[in-house]
Structures are given as C-alpha cells and as structure tokens.
Amino acid sequence: PHDRQYLEEAYGSKNITWLFFDFRLTEASAITAKGAEAVCIFVNDTVNRSCLEILAKVGVKLIALRCAGYNNLDLTAAKDLNL
C-alpha cells in the first residue's frame, strides 16, 4: 500500500488501469491476474513455474519486479513462457 500513491502519480501512469491487491502472488492467487497484461511482484511473492504457467494462461505478458533481488522468480520458466 505504501507504493500505491507513487505508482499512480508516476509519469505515464494515467495510461494504465491500476489494480492493487493486498495479498501475495502465489500459484493459488495467480488467477486474479486474468485480463491483466502485466503483474508487479514484490520480494515476498512466490513466482515459480506453476504460478507463471497460470499467469501466461490468463494472458499476462510481463512480470515487473519492485525488489532488489529476483530469487523468488523462476527466470528459466519465465523465459520458456515468453514472459
């Protein structure tokens, strides 16, 4: 929630339909991204192959990270799925 204001006020953000959720992205919650072109993940999200397969299936094309590391994202699976 602390990033919401900054994202909504960022340059170009008026061209984005933002949806903010107060839960972690996991295989169980990935279906909520249906219809989205992108998801933005944080350090506590678990974006493994199963999660990425669901995201790709529901139409997500881009995974954005707002954290310093990427150990919670399966890069090989993301590449395999063209994300």
C-alpha positions as CSV (number, residue, x, y, z in Angstrom):
1,P,0.0,0.0,0.0
2,H,2.9,2.4,0.6
3,D,3.8,2.3,-3.1
4,R,0.3,2.9,-4.5
5,Q,0.5,6.7,-4.4
6,Y,3.8,6.8,-6.2
7,L,2.8,4.4,-8.9
8,E,-0.5,6.2,-9.5
9,E,1.4,9.5,-9.8
10,A,4.3,8.3,-11.9
11,Y,4.9,9.6,-15.5
12,G,2.6,7.7,-17.9
13,S,0.5,6.1,-15.1
14,K,-2.6,7.8,-16.5
15,N,-2.4,5.3,-19.4
16,I,-2.5,2.4,-17.0
17,T,-5.5,0.8,-15.3
18,W,-4.1,0.0,-11.9
19,L,-5.5,-2.8,-9.7
20,F,-3.9,-3.2,-6.3
21,F,-4.3,-6.3,-4.2
22,D,-3.3,-6.8,-0.5
23,F,-2.2,-10.4,-0.8
24,R,0.9,-12.2,-2.1
25,L,1.2,-13.6,-5.6
26,T,1.4,-17.4,-5.5
27,E,0.1,-20.2,-7.6
28,A,-3.2,-20.0,-5.6
29,S,-3.7,-16.3,-6.3
30,A,-2.4,-16.1,-9.8
31,I,-5.8,-16.5,-11.4
32,T,-6.7,-13.0,-10.1
33,A,-4.4,-11.6,-12.8
34,K,-6.9,-12.7,-15.5
35,G,-7.2,-10.0,-18.1
36,A,-4.0,-8.1,-17.0
37,E,-1.1,-7.6,-19.4
38,A,1.4,-7.3,-16.5
39,V,1.8,-8.0,-12.8
40,C,4.2,-6.3,-10.5
41,I,5.7,-8.5,-7.8
42,F,7.5,-7.9,-4.5
43,V,10.1,-9.8,-2.5
44,N,7.5,-11.9,-0.6
45,D,5.7,-13.2,-3.8
46,T,6.4,-16.7,-4.9
47,V,6.5,-16.8,-8.7
48,N,7.6,-20.3,-9.5
49,R,6.9,-22.3,-12.7
50,S,3.4,-23.3,-11.7
51,C,2.5,-19.6,-10.9
52,L,4.0,-18.4,-14.2
53,E,2.1,-21.0,-16.2
54,I,-1.2,-19.7,-14.7
55,L,-0.2,-16.1,-15.4
56,A,0.7,-16.9,-19.0
57,K,-2.5,-18.9,-19.5
58,V,-4.7,-15.9,-18.3
59,G,-2.9,-13.5,-20.6
60,V,-0.1,-11.9,-18.6
61,K,2.8,-10.9,-20.8
62,L,5.1,-9.0,-18.4
63,I,6.4,-9.6,-14.9
64,A,7.7,-6.4,-13.3
65,L,9.7,-6.6,-10.1
66,R,9.9,-3.9,-7.4
67,C,12.5,-5.5,-5.3
68,A,16.3,-5.7,-5.5
69,G,16.6,-9.4,-6.0
70,Y,14.9,-11.9,-8.2
71,N,15.4,-15.2,-6.3
72,N,11.6,-15.5,-5.9
73,L,11.1,-15.6,-9.7
74,D,11.8,-18.7,-11.8
75,L,13.7,-17.0,-14.6
76,T,14.0,-20.2,-16.7
77,A,10.3,-20.7,-16.6
78,A,9.6,-17.1,-17.4
79,K,11.8,-17.3,-20.4
80,D,10.2,-20.6,-21.5
81,L,6.8,-19.0,-21.3
82,N,7.9,-15.8,-23.1
83,L,7.2,-13.6,-20.0
